[in-house]
Amino acid sequence: MKATFQYLSGAILVSAMALSAAGQSALAPTGELPTQLQWPAPSLPSAPRPVSLPTPGIRAVDQLLAFTDADVKFNLRTLMEILRDRRHEGWVLAPYPDPKTGRPLIGAGFSLDLLAREHPQSDLLNPHPFLEPSSAELWQAAGLDSQRLQTMLDQYDSRLAGWGTKGLRKRIKTLAPEITDEEATLLLRVSAIQAIYNAKGYCRDFDGLSASQQMALSQLVYQMGVNLQEFGRFLDLINNRSGSGDPGTAALMGNTGAADADYWKTVQQSLIQSQWARLYRIRAVAVIAMLDPQYADGPGGAEQRVGAMLRPAVVHRRAGRSGSPRQLASASRSKGRAGGKARTGKLHPQKKRRS
């Protein structure tokens, strides 16, 4: 973890995905990550207006760049492929507005203008800290030029002022790519590693989870960021606590291994009952199913079991009819996002995403 950035930038290999020129301005189809490449050498940041620059002597990203495949049980490339799929975050190579906040996103929902922030560890039994570097630090850690980030932000502000959020979103497919597929992959890699790192801060026994359970928690952190802390019952359960005093929860304590089906059904149920799961059903089914200790034996069956329990959200329209999940998800975009997060780039909510 204490290795220098110069050493790590030359040692970490990443995967890059190839897109046709015609497909780079819109969502790319899911595919395998092809050849590996070396992390580019970082450039020194200039002084961009809206972004926070790295503080001298504080290198939170060094810990992210020290990631190795042995740090998790699942394949990082697989997680990246899932995140860039259009059913999850999507894949866009020009800045586009977040559906709720209007903040600029790129690639698989990488946020371009977040400031570094404090994220205290409130669990006294978990010594693992959280890392919340700025977008500029993550951009630099991916080896991209800081001044280029500033230029993109300035252009985004100009487009937003002229077209508005809705107008800009309508033009997403017509925007020329501003980063390459390879560069977007570098940004996705470092932000996915940040989600993994912070997932350990939310779960004391992260290392004891199965591969699919680790991936599920990492996906939740990637999508929700600091807002995952609002899922109190879920966090209490995965940390083997009964903060609500629920006797049923307390009965599960002391028998919470990854192979305990009853325990993990209760953990799944805590997410199934959430507004997030009802709004973003397709994504939620895929993520919640991964918590099943038998997921590796039959992913399809695990998803069917979750889908059978999870019903779409229903809203009542003025005429007394129920709105569809897609209509509800569209309506929710106008509501502000509490707390903020590192990325939220879903272009097509499809009955899912966080509350």
Secondary structure, 3 states (H helix, E strand, C coil): CCCCHHHHHHHCEEECCCCCHHHCCCCCCCCCCCCEEECCCCCCCCCCCCCCCCCCCCCHHHHHHCCCHHHCCCCHHHHHHHHHCCCCCCCEEEEEECCCCCCEEEECCEECCCCCCCCCCCCCCCCCCCCCCCHHHHHHHCCCCHHHHHHHHHHHHHHHHHHHHHHHHHCHHHCCCCCCHHHHHHHHHHHHHHHHHHHHHHCCCHHHCCHHHHHHHHHHHHHHHHHHHHCHHHHHHHCCCCCCCCHHHHHHCCCCCCCCHHHHHHHHHHHHCCHHHHHEHHHHHHHHHCCCCCHHHCHHHHHHHHHHHCCCCCEECCCCCEECHHHHHHHHCCCCCCCCCCCCCCCCCCEEECC
